[in-house]
């Protein structure tokens, strides 16, 4: 998601000519950058987010003395996480390096590197996960009652979906840059919501049809929270659904059902791009996402 003066070209520039940001004892920047263009359009940018320490030490062996000793190494690399950025989808696929460059750290540092490129002047980005709807749906449908729904969304770029068309038009009409909505049940019977039905319809074979969406949205209770949850699941915000399963309280977050895929360790930037593009195309087709 892009805010302020940030657009696709500025994100590209921030990756291609990167700055450095500092966190504690470590510094971060982009390395090993590859850009692939089709005519004048950028197909993808491949790079690595590098974490390093300006003053590191490593153990080396002194063969003549038959002993090991520490030696100083400037800019010692601690970890790298490769990623591929696809401007067509405003999408990014990145490697989760447990303990050293995990999901939260990658997303935070990536956003800071883009902002710092422009001295944080009307420059902000945020990586939001595209949810695996089947996983998200299973958790929501298993609830006996939905007691609380909370969502925060922003206008999409560059895609939008029929599941939240009414919300998109509402946001545009009111000239809103960000929308927050929350509903709580008045009693133990729960919130009257069509989220389970909407979500189930979106995971059926052949994907979600516009007829499905229109019938479910129009039969809803006239609110904006249901489509906001689906919009967040498509990667344009965050949403939380809380409910009861028996006597147990259950909390389901769109961010915890993040879409993932596997790829062979020995691959080229082109192969990573193709794999990520195929995943995004399938999501695009299954959810009837449209280009503006």
C-alpha positions in Angstrom: 0.0 0.0 0.0 1.3 3.5 -0.9 0.5 6.7 0.8 1.3 10.4 0.2 3.4 11.1 -2.8 4.6 7.5 -3.3 3.7 5.8 -6.5 5.1 2.8 -8.4 8.0 4.8 -10.0 9.1 6.0 -6.6 9.0 2.5 -5.1 11.1 1.3 -8.0 13.6 4.1 -7.5 13.9 3.4 -3.8 14.9 -0.2 -4.6 17.2 0.6 -7.6 19.2 3.3 -5.8 18.8 2.4 -2.2 19.7 4.2 1.0 20.6 2.6 4.3 18.7 2.6 7.6 20.0 1.8 11.1 18.3 -0.3 13.8 20.3 -0.8 17.0 23.6 -2.5 16.1 22.5 -3.4 12.6 22.2 -1.6 9.3 19.9 -2.5 6.3 19.9 -1.9 2.6 19.0 -3.5 -0.8 21.7 -5.5 -2.6 22.0 -7.8 -5.7 19.5 -5.8 -7.7 18.1 -7.0 -11.0 15.5 -5.2 -13.1 13.6 -6.7 -16.0 11.6 -4.6 -18.4 9.2 -5.4 -21.2 9.6 -2.4 -23.5 9.2 0.6 -21.2 7.2 -1.3 -18.5 8.9 -2.8 -15.5 8.1 -6.5 -15.3 9.8 -7.0 -12.0 12.6 -6.0 -9.7 14.6 -8.6 -7.9 16.8 -7.8 -4.9 17.8 -8.8 -1.5 17.2 -7.0 1.8 20.6 -7.2 3.6 21.1 -7.0 7.3 24.7 -6.3 8.4 26.8 -5.0 11.2 29.3 -2.2 10.4 31.9 -3.6 12.7 31.9 -7.4 12.9 34.3 -10.1 13.8 34.8 -13.7 12.6 37.0 -16.5 13.7 39.9 -17.5 11.4 42.6 -20.1 11.5 46.3 -19.2 11.6 47.8 -22.4 10.0 51.4 -21.6 10.9 50.5 -21.0 14.5 47.9 -23.8 14.6 45.4 -21.6 16.4 42.1 -19.8 15.8 41.7 -16.1 16.4 39.2 -13.3 15.9 39.6 -10.8 13.1 37.7 -7.6 12.4 35.4 -7.6 9.3 33.7 -4.3 8.2 30.1 -4.5 7.1 29.7 -8.1 8.1 26.6 -9.6 6.6 24.2 -11.2 9.1 21.3 -12.2 6.9 19.7 -11.5 3.5 16.1 -12.0 2.4 15.5 -12.1 -1.3 12.4 -10.7 -2.8 10.7 -9.8 -6.1 8.5 -6.7 -6.6 5.8 -6.8 -9.3 4.6 -3.3 -10.2 1.6 -4.6 -12.2 0.1 -6.0 -9.0 1.7 -3.6 -6.6 2.8 -6.9 -5.1 5.9 -8.3 -3.4 6.9 -11.9 -2.6 9.7 -12.1 0.0 11.7 -14.8 1.9 10.9 -15.2 5.6 14.3 -15.7 7.4 13.3 -17.0 10.8 15.0 -15.2 13.8 17.2 -12.9 11.7 14.9 -11.3 9.1 11.4 -12.5 9.8 8.1 -11.3 8.5 7.6 -8.3 10.8 11.2 -7.1 10.5 11.2 -7.4 6.7 8.0 -5.5 6.3 9.1 -2.8 8.7 12.5 -2.2 7.3 11.3 -2.3 3.6 8.8 0.5 4.4 11.5 2.5 6.2 14.0 2.2 3.3 11.3 3.5 0.9 10.4 6.4 3.2 14.0 7.3 4.0 14.8 7.5 0.3 12.5 10.6 0.2 13.4 11.9 3.7 10.0 10.6 4.9 8.4 13.7 3.2 4.8 12.6 2.4 6.3 9.2 1.8 4.9 6.0 3.4 4.4 2.4 2.3 3.0 -0.6 4.1 3.2 -4.3 3.1 -0.1 -6.0 3.9 -0.5 -9.8 3.4 -2.9 -11.3 0.9 -4.8 -13.8 2.9 -5.2 -17.4 2.0 -9.0 -17.2 1.9 -9.5 -21.0 2.4 -7.5 -20.9 5.7 -9.2 -17.7 6.8 -12.7 -19.0 5.9 -12.3 -22.3 7.8 -11.4 -20.4 11.0 -14.4 -18.0 10.7 -17.0 -20.6 9.7 -16.0 -22.7 12.7 -17.3 -20.0 15.0 -20.7 -20.5 16.6 -21.2 -16.7 17.0 -19.2 -13.7 15.7 -19.0 -11.2 18.6 -16.7 -8.5 17.2 -15.5 -7.4 13.8 -12.8 -4.8 13.2 -11.2 -3.6 10.0 -8.9 -0.9 8.7 -8.6 -0.4 4.9 -7.2 2.0 2.4 -8.2 2.7 -1.2 -6.7 0.0 -3.5 -3.9 0.4 -6.0 -3.9 -0.8 -8.6 -6.6 -3.5 -8.2 -10.1 -3.7 -6.8 -12.5 -6.6 -6.3 -16.3 -7.0 -6.5 -16.5 -8.3 -3.0 -15.9 -4.8 -1.8 -17.1 -2.7 -4.7 -19.7 -0.9 -2.6 -17.0 0.0 0.0 -14.6 1.2 -2.7 -17.3 3.5 -4.1 -18.1 4.7 -0.6 -14.5 5.6 0.0 -14.2 7.4 -3.3 -17.4 9.3 -2.8 -16.3 10.6 0.7 -12.7 11.2 -0.4 -11.3 9.0 2.4 -7.7 8.0 2.6 -8.2 5.4 5.3 -11.3 3.8 6.8 -11.6 2.2 10.2 -14.7 0.3 11.2 -15.7 -1.8 14.2 -18.8 -3.6 15.3 -19.6 -5.4 18.6 -22.5 -7.7 19.3 -25.3 -6.4 21.5 -25.8 -9.7 23.1 -24.7 -13.4 23.1 -26.5 -14.1 19.8 -23.6 -12.4 18.0 -23.3 -9.9 15.1 -25.7 -10.4 12.2 -23.1 -10.6 9.5 -22.7 -12.3 6.1 -18.9 -12.6 6.3 -19.0 -16.5 6.6 -21.3 -16.7 3.5 -19.2 -14.1 1.5 -16.0 -15.8 2.4 -17.3 -19.3 1.6 -18.6 -18.1 -1.8 -15.2 -16.7 -2.6 -13.5 -20.1 -2.1 -15.8 -22.2 -4.2 -14.5 -23.8 -7.4 -14.4 -21.2 -10.1 -14.0 -18.4 -7.6 -16.3 -15.6 -6.7 -18.8 -14.4 -9.2 -20.3 -10.9 -9.3 -23.8 -12.4 -8.9 -22.6 -14.1 -5.7 -21.3 -10.9 -4.3 -24.3 -8.7 -5.3 -26.8 -11.1 -3.7 -24.8 -11.5 -0.5 -23.9 -7.8 -0.1 -27.5 -6.6 -0.8 -28.9 -9.1 1.6 -26.5 -8.0 4.3 -27.5 -5.6 7.1 -26.5 -2.4 5.2 -23.1 -2.0 6.9 -19.6 -1.5 5.5 -17.7 -3.8 7.8 -18.4 -7.1 5.9 -16.9 -5.8 2.6 -14.1 -4.2 4.6 -13.0 -7.6 5.9 -12.9 -9.0 2.4 -11.0 -5.9 1.2 -8.4 -6.5 3.9 -8.2 -10.2 3.0 -7.3 -9.1 -0.6 -4.3 -7.2 0.8 -5.6 -3.7 1.3 -5.8 -3.5 5.1 -6.1 -5.5 8.2 -9.1 -7.1 9.8 -9.9 -9.1 12.9 -12.9 -11.3 13.6 -13.6 -12.4 17.2 -16.2 -15.0 18.1 -17.1 -18.0 20.2 -16.6 -21.7 19.5 -18.4 -23.4 22.3 -17.1 -21.8 25.5 -13.8 -20.7 23.9 -13.0 -17.3 22.5 -11.5 -17.3 19.1 -9.6 -14.5 17.3 -8.9 -14.7 13.6 -6.8 -12.1 11.8 -6.3 -11.7 8.1 -2.6 -11.2 8.7 -2.3 -14.6 10.2 -3.6 -16.4 7.1 -0.9 -15.0 4.8 -0.6 -16.5 1.3 2.7 -18.5 1.0 4.4 -20.6 -1.6 7.5 -22.8 -1.8 10.3 -22.6 -4.5 13.5 -24.6 -5.0 16.5 -23.2 -3.2 18.5 -23.0 -6.3 16.6 -20.7 -8.6 17.1 -17.6 -10.7 15.5 -14.2 -10.3 13.4 -15.0 -13.4 12.1 -18.2 -11.9 11.1 -16.5 -8.6 9.3 -13.8 -10.6 7.4 -16.4 -12.7 6.4 -18.3 -9.6 5.2 -15.2 -7.8 3.4 -13.9 -10.9 1.5 -17.2 -11.3 0.3 -17.1 -7.7 -0.8 -13.5 -8.1 -2.6 -14.2 -11.4 -4.5 -17.1 -9.8 -5.6 -14.8 -6.9 -6.5 -12.1 -9.4 -8.7 -14.6 -11.4 -10.2 -16.4 -8.4 -11.3 -13.2 -6.7 -12.3 -11.3 -9.9 -9.9 -8.5 -9.1 -10.0 -5.8 -11.7 -7.5 -3.3 -12.9 -8.5 0.4 -12.6 
